[in-house]
Amino acid sequence: MINQEIEIKGRKYQYINEKIGKKAPLIILKGENGYIMCGYLNIEAANSLGDVAVRVSGVNDINDVLNTKVNACTENAKKLGINTGDNIIDIVDKL
């Protein structure tokens, strides 16, 4: 398991990468205001809890996460200006 603090664009994030299935790992990148989660996690549940959450898919590591697009996001993420299709590297500082 990878569980570490990393710096992106001058801000610190908690990065978790845990192999739980046969192929893709469980990935979470948590910032001060919200988080990015992989497709293993449920965007509807995050939305119902009022979280600022972004979902990505097809990722295996932090480089994949930062070089992909928002697959889905919660209503509170949208209030921060995050939308489906946004580049993660462009919105990560909002989290």
C-alpha positions as CSV (number, residue, x, y, z in Angstrom):
1,M,0.0,0.0,0.0
2,I,1.1,3.5,-0.8
3,N,-0.1,6.1,1.8
4,Q,1.9,9.3,1.7
5,E,1.7,13.0,1.7
6,I,2.6,14.5,-1.6
7,E,2.9,18.0,-2.9
8,I,1.2,19.2,-6.1
9,K,1.4,22.8,-7.3
10,G,2.7,23.9,-3.9
11,R,-0.2,22.3,-1.9
12,K,-0.1,19.1,0.2
13,Y,-2.4,16.1,-0.4
14,Q,-2.8,12.7,1.2
15,Y,-2.3,10.0,-1.5
16,I,-3.6,6.5,-1.0
17,N,-3.0,3.7,-3.5
18,E,-4.0,0.2,-2.4
19,K,-4.2,-2.9,-4.6
20,I,-7.5,-4.5,-3.6
21,G,-8.7,-6.2,-6.7
22,K,-7.2,-8.2,-9.5
23,K,-6.4,-5.3,-11.7
24,A,-6.8,-1.6,-10.8
25,P,-5.9,-0.2,-7.3
26,L,-8.1,1.8,-5.0
27,I,-6.9,5.4,-5.3
28,I,-7.8,8.5,-3.2
29,L,-6.1,11.9,-3.4
30,K,-7.4,14.0,-0.5
31,G,-7.0,17.7,-0.3
32,E,-8.0,20.2,2.3
33,N,-11.5,20.7,0.9
34,G,-12.3,17.5,-1.0
35,Y,-10.9,14.5,-2.7
36,I,-10.4,12.6,-6.0
37,M,-11.5,9.0,-6.0
38,C,-11.2,6.1,-8.4
39,G,-14.1,4.3,-10.0
40,Y,-14.2,1.8,-7.1
41,L,-15.9,4.4,-5.0
42,N,-19.5,5.7,-5.4
43,I,-20.0,9.3,-6.5
44,E,-23.7,9.2,-5.5
45,A,-22.9,8.3,-1.9
46,A,-20.3,11.1,-1.8
47,N,-22.9,13.5,-3.2
48,S,-25.6,12.4,-0.6
49,L,-23.0,13.1,2.2
50,G,-22.3,16.6,0.9
51,D,-18.7,15.9,0.0
52,V,-16.6,17.8,-2.5
53,A,-15.6,14.7,-4.6
54,V,-14.3,14.0,-8.0
55,R,-14.2,10.6,-9.7
56,V,-11.7,9.4,-12.2
57,S,-11.4,6.1,-14.0
58,G,-8.7,4.0,-15.6
59,V,-6.0,5.1,-13.3
60,N,-3.2,3.1,-11.7
61,D,-1.0,5.8,-10.0
62,I,-0.7,9.5,-9.2
63,N,0.6,10.3,-12.7
64,D,-2.5,8.7,-14.3
65,V,-4.7,10.7,-11.9
66,L,-3.1,14.0,-12.7
67,N,-3.2,13.4,-16.4
68,T,-6.8,12.4,-16.8
69,K,-10.2,14.1,-16.7
70,V,-13.0,14.4,-14.3
71,N,-15.4,11.4,-14.9
72,A,-18.0,12.7,-12.5
73,C,-18.3,15.1,-9.6
74,T,-20.6,16.0,-6.7
75,E,-22.8,19.0,-6.6
76,N,-20.5,20.6,-4.0
77,A,-17.6,20.1,-6.4
78,K,-19.6,21.8,-9.1
79,K,-20.1,24.8,-6.8
80,L,-16.3,25.2,-6.7
81,G,-16.2,25.3,-10.5
82,I,-15.4,21.7,-11.2
83,N,-17.1,20.0,-14.0
84,T,-17.2,16.6,-15.8
85,G,-14.5,16.7,-18.5
86,D,-12.1,19.1,-16.7
87,N,-8.5,18.2,-16.6
88,I,-7.5,17.0,-13.1
89,I,-4.3,19.0,-13.1
90,D,-6.4,22.2,-13.7
91,I,-8.8,21.6,-10.8
92,V,-6.7,19.8,-8.2
93,D,-5.9,23.0,-6.3
94,K,-9.7,23.5,-5.7
95,L,-9.6,20.4,-3.5
